[in-house]
Amino acid sequence: MALNQPEADYDLPCGRSLAGLWDRLDAVERGRADEHELTCPHCSTALRGLGDLRAATGELRAERPRPSRDLTERIMAAVRAEPRTPPAMLPLDAGRPGRTEVSDRAVAAVVRFAVDAIDGVRARRCLLRAIGVDEDGTTVVEGRLTVTVTYGADLSELLAVVRHRAAAACTASVGVRLSVLDIDVADVDDR
């Protein structure tokens, strides 16, 4: 592994550079130290410290930390929350010949992203389904969104913002119209 060279090398009191000793560490550990390195108290102390540093970093590299049980449980909960059915494809009016579709999961991701940008709200799960096409050919969808909100927030105002942002994101980013969005407040965050 290559290390970035420092802009200014650190010289020991004897005049040898610390970077130079680091470069020679393998040779010294194989018994090929020069006379100065064997007798100089500054170099021998620095070489011992560099050897200890390399041994400690080697132990850290060899360590395989296990994720906390809480992290594993949260990841598995997110995996279980995802629907296992194939995504439903929603038709889009591209204004050109041919068929254009987007998956309901892609639209749900756009909604979650838009809602996550609101202070005091974290989107958790979003399910959408097409319910028809309006008179101008735009696909109309309805959805259910699960969120976590910050403690103390004015829920009626906050949820109105969530609905507005979700509908705006569907129209502007995807080209579908969100007609109904049911919101489940699943948790309150006290941070």
C-alpha positions in Angstrom: 0.0 0.0 0.0 1.5 3.3 -1.0 1.5 6.2 1.4 1.3 9.8 0.4 4.6 11.5 1.0 4.5 14.4 3.4 5.3 17.8 2.0 8.0 18.4 4.6 9.8 15.4 6.0 10.5 15.1 9.8 14.2 14.8 10.6 15.3 13.1 13.7 18.0 14.8 15.9 20.7 12.6 14.3 19.8 14.0 10.8 18.0 10.9 9.4 14.5 11.3 8.1 11.5 9.5 9.6 10.2 8.8 6.1 13.5 7.3 5.2 13.4 5.0 8.2 9.8 4.0 7.2 11.0 3.1 3.8 13.8 1.0 5.3 11.6 -0.7 7.9 11.3 -4.0 6.0 15.1 -4.3 5.5 15.7 -3.5 9.2 13.2 -6.1 10.3 15.0 -8.7 8.1 18.3 -7.9 9.9 19.8 -5.6 7.3 20.0 -2.5 9.4 23.1 -0.3 8.8 25.6 0.6 11.5 24.0 3.9 12.3 20.5 2.5 12.7 21.9 -0.2 15.1 23.8 2.3 17.3 21.8 5.6 17.1 19.3 5.9 20.0 17.0 8.2 17.9 16.9 5.8 14.9 16.4 2.6 17.0 13.6 4.3 19.0 11.9 5.5 15.9 12.3 2.1 14.2 10.7 0.3 17.2 7.8 2.8 17.2 7.3 2.4 13.4 7.4 -1.4 13.8 4.8 -1.2 16.6 2.7 1.1 14.4 2.8 -1.3 11.5 2.0 -4.3 13.7 -1.0 -2.4 15.2 -2.4 -1.4 11.9 -1.9 -4.9 10.6 -4.0 -6.2 13.5 -6.7 -3.6 12.7 -6.8 -4.6 9.1 -7.1 -8.3 10.0 -9.9 -7.6 12.4 -13.4 -8.3 11.0 -15.8 -6.2 13.1 -19.3 -7.6 13.4 -22.1 -5.1 12.9 -24.3 -4.4 16.0 -27.4 -6.4 16.4 -29.4 -3.2 16.2 -27.9 -2.4 12.8 -28.6 -5.9 11.5 -32.2 -5.7 12.7 -32.8 -2.3 11.1 -31.4 -3.5 7.8 -33.5 -6.7 7.9 -36.6 -4.7 8.8 -36.1 -2.5 5.7 -35.6 -5.6 3.5 -38.8 -7.2 4.8 -40.7 -3.9 4.3 -39.9 -4.0 0.5 -42.6 -5.7 -1.5 -41.5 -9.0 -3.1 -43.9 -8.8 -6.1 -42.6 -7.6 -9.4 -43.0 -3.8 -9.8 -46.1 -2.5 -11.5 -45.4 -0.5 -14.6 -47.2 2.8 -15.0 -47.7 4.2 -18.5 -46.4 7.7 -19.2 -47.5 10.1 -21.8 -44.3 10.9 -23.6 -46.0 12.8 -26.3 -44.4 10.7 -29.0 -45.2 7.4 -30.7 -44.2 4.3 -28.7 -44.8 3.2 -25.2 -43.0 4.7 -22.1 -43.4 3.2 -18.7 -42.0 3.7 -15.2 -42.2 1.3 -12.3 -44.3 2.1 -9.3 -41.2 1.6 -7.1 -39.3 4.3 -9.1 -42.1 6.7 -8.5 -42.2 5.7 -4.8 -38.5 6.5 -4.5 -39.1 9.9 -6.0 -41.8 10.5 -3.4 -39.6 9.3 -0.5 -36.8 11.5 -1.7 -39.0 14.6 -2.0 -40.5 14.0 1.5 -37.1 13.4 3.1 -36.1 16.9 2.0 -38.7 18.3 4.4 -37.4 19.3 7.9 -38.9 17.2 10.6 -40.0 14.3 8.4 -38.3 11.1 7.3 -40.0 8.9 4.7 -40.0 5.2 5.5 -42.2 3.2 3.1 -44.2 4.3 0.1 -46.6 2.2 -2.0 -48.3 3.5 -5.1 -50.8 2.1 -7.6 -52.3 3.4 -10.8 -56.1 4.1 -10.6 -56.7 5.4 -14.1 -55.8 8.0 -16.7 -57.2 11.6 -16.7 -58.6 13.4 -19.7 -55.2 14.7 -20.9 -53.7 11.2 -20.8 -51.8 11.5 -17.6 -51.6 8.4 -15.4 -53.4 9.0 -12.0 -52.0 7.2 -8.9 -52.9 6.9 -5.3 -50.5 6.0 -2.5 -49.8 5.2 1.1 -46.7 6.7 2.7 -45.3 5.8 6.1 -43.3 8.6 7.8 -41.4 9.4 11.0 -41.9 13.0 12.3 -39.9 15.1 14.8 -41.5 15.5 18.2 -43.3 18.8 18.6 -44.0 19.4 15.0 -47.4 20.8 14.0 -48.7 17.6 12.4 -51.6 19.1 10.4 -49.3 21.7 8.8 -46.4 19.2 8.3 -48.6 16.5 6.7 -50.1 19.1 4.3 -46.5 20.0 3.2 -45.8 16.3 2.8 -48.9 15.8 0.5 -48.0 18.9 -1.5 -44.4 18.0 -2.0 -45.2 14.4 -2.9 -47.8 15.5 -5.5 -45.4 18.1 -6.9 -42.6 15.5 -7.2 -44.9 13.1 -9.0 -46.0 15.7 -11.5 -42.7 17.5 -12.1 -40.2 14.6 -11.9 -42.2 11.7 -13.3 -45.2 12.9 -15.2 -47.9 11.2 -13.2 -50.7 12.8 -11.1 -50.9 11.8 -7.4 -54.6 12.1 -6.5 -54.7 10.6 -3.0 -51.9 10.1 -0.5 -52.7 8.4 2.8 -50.1 9.1 5.4 -49.3 6.8 8.3 -47.2 8.4 11.1 -45.4 5.4 12.3 -43.0 7.0 14.8 -42.1 10.2 16.5 -38.4 11.1 16.7 -37.3 13.1 19.7 -34.1 14.4 18.2 
